[in-house]
Amino acid sequence: MKNSPHITLAVLVVACMLGLSACGSGIKSATTTAPKVTPASVAKLMPKFVDQPLTPGQVYRPRAFSPALTFKLPDAGWTSDLSPSGHVGIRLLVGPPVEWSTFGIHRMDRVFDPIRGGRTAADAKPAPPDFAAWLEHHPRLQASRPVDITIGGAKGVQIDIVPKSYPRARPDECDQGPSPQCLPLFTVGNEPIVYPKGSKTRMYIVDVKGKQVVFEVFVDPGTQFAKLAPLYDKVLRGIHFA
């Protein structure tokens, strides 16, 4: 007849109490280590569709973006925007006098010719390897001098841009706004991204393991940029690269 496991355990306990040398041999206490909490481990995937409300305090991860990153929105009033592969769009819901304000994260693939412009994404050409230098010397932009910055541990530069002249070749959407003057700069998927007269944009171009990543803060009209800039600074502080 085999010993009951309860009896066997009792014998071991008595042995330990008597100080026998066999006590503890082959018996190890189980230890557990709590998993490390990182932004990526608590991140939620970005919504698939536009105009989906985003939760303040929630860490989000883009669905298709390289290098991998996460961000957190510290305040309410944000919704998802156009986010094809290689791009992330977030819109800030504010009322008049702000017409439109967005936060974008881009891998620059294609840009429009600075002089000729373009009507559709098919008119764009491959993006330059140094997007910051391209912006700084763009003949149709009033661009600030580059300022060194760091975002999520990645170093780069910050440049403010304001459109100052406009090509004849421009997307049809330019003529649908209050002013037909707008400047196409680059594409997001198959969509031309245009900058209307009077708008202001701040571009942050950083290098992440050899990959150029562009963070974009756009405000129209530009006169409201300084008012909204602190909100975007909070978002930028919540950027983490995986």
Secondary structure as GFF3:
##gff-version 3
##sequence-region A 1 242
A	DSSP	alpha_helix	5	17	.	.	.	ID=ss1
A	DSSP	three_ten_helix	40	42	.	.	.	ID=ss2
A	DSSP	beta_strand	44	45	.	.	.	ID=ss3
A	DSSP	beta_strand	53	54	.	.	.	ID=ss4
A	DSSP	beta_strand	59	61	.	.	.	ID=ss5
A	DSSP	beta_strand	69	72	.	.	.	ID=ss6
A	DSSP	beta_strand	78	80	.	.	.	ID=ss7
A	DSSP	beta_strand	87	92	.	.	.	ID=ss8
A	DSSP	beta_strand	100	106	.	.	.	ID=ss9
A	DSSP	beta_strand	110	111	.	.	.	ID=ss10
A	DSSP	three_ten_helix	121	123	.	.	.	ID=ss11
A	DSSP	beta_strand	125	126	.	.	.	ID=ss12
A	DSSP	alpha_helix	131	136	.	.	.	ID=ss13
A	DSSP	beta_strand	141	143	.	.	.	ID=ss14
A	DSSP	beta_strand	147	151	.	.	.	ID=ss15
A	DSSP	beta_strand	154	163	.	.	.	ID=ss16
A	DSSP	three_ten_helix	172	176	.	.	.	ID=ss17
A	DSSP	beta_strand	182	188	.	.	.	ID=ss18
A	DSSP	beta_strand	191	196	.	.	.	ID=ss19
A	DSSP	beta_strand	200	208	.	.	.	ID=ss20
A	DSSP	beta_strand	211	220	.	.	.	ID=ss21
A	DSSP	three_ten_helix	222	224	.	.	.	ID=ss22
A	DSSP	alpha_helix	225	237	.	.	.	ID=ss23
A	DSSP	beta_strand	240	241	.	.	.	ID=ss24
###
